[in-house]
Amino acid sequence: FPSHDKSHNKINPELLPEELKNKWIENGKIIKVMSALHVKMCVAKQDSTRLKFAKQIIELSIVRKNNFYDIEQFIETGKIGTSEKKIPTSNENYFYIKNQINLINSRISKAKARGNKEKVEILEKEKSNLLMLQKNAISSQ
């Protein structure tokens, strides 16, 4: 399909049908909102507030993932809406959260190696929030 350059693995959103172009644009906006929520989550003082932000980030991530799924399906088949939207199960959410925790653990190690105590503290709070979400994902299975 001409909207996808396989040699560079890039998608030209201008060549997508209007519906999918809108999903592409929506994903750009979602990334900005997720980034802002991430900052708010990191500076929040209460666990309940951080948990609220973390849940919003995960919900937006799911929307973003589904949008990309629709675009990828179009690129593969040339048709819009040829398959059901992929709705993540609690098991998939659990593994998404687990991957995020692993990423944070890596960042914590790097921050500790650099002696950045403030960054370590922020990342530990974020990790704590994700551990709570992971616990919720397990209990909802």
NORRAPE-V128957 format. One record per pair of residues at least 4 apart in sequence whose ideal C-beta (glycine too) atoms are under 7 Angstrom apart, sorted by the first residue. I is the first residue (numbers start at 1). GAP is how many residues later the second one is. Records with the same first field share a line. If there is no record, write none. Layout:
# NORRAPE-V128957
I->GAP / GAP
This chain:
# NORRAPE-V128957
1->74 / 77
2->13
3->8 / 9 / 12 / 13 / 72
4->7 / 71
5->5
11->60
13->8 / 11
16->4 / 5 / 8 / 55
17->4 / 63
18->4
19->4 / 61
20->4 / 50 / 51 / 54 / 60
21->4
22->4
23->4 / 44 / 47 / 48
24->47
25->4
26->4 / 41
27->4 / 37 / 40 / 41
29->4
30->4 / 30 / 33 / 34
31->4
32->4
33->4 / 27
34->4 / 23 / 26 / 27
35->4
36->4
37->4 / 16 / 19 / 20
38->4 / 19
39->4
40->4 / 13
41->9 / 12 / 13 / 85 / 88
42->80 / 83 / 84
44->5 / 6 / 9
46->4
47->4 / 81
48->4
49->4
50->4 / 75 / 79
51->4 / 78 / 81
52->4
53->4
54->4 / 75 / 76 / 79
55->4 / 78
56->4
57->4
58->4 / 35 / 75
59->4
60->4
61->4
62->4 / 26
63->4
64->4
65->4
66->4 / 19 / 20
67->4
68->4
69->4 / 16 / 17
70->4 / 15
71->4
72->4
73->4 / 9 / 10
74->4 / 5 / 6
77->5
88->4 / 5
90->4 / 47 / 50 / 51
91->4 / 50
92->4
93->4 / 44
94->4 / 40 / 43 / 44
95->4
96->4
97->4 / 33 / 36 / 37 / 40
98->4 / 36
99->4
100->4 / 30
101->4 / 26 / 29 / 30 / 33
102->4
103->4
104->4 / 19 / 22 / 23 / 26
105->4
106->4
107->4 / 16
108->4 / 12 / 15 / 16
109->4
110->4
111->5 / 8 / 9 / 12
112->8
116->4
117->4
118->4
119->4
120->4
121->4
122->4
123->4
124->4
125->4
126->4
127->4
128->4
129->4
130->4
131->4
132->4
133->4
134->4
135->4
136->4
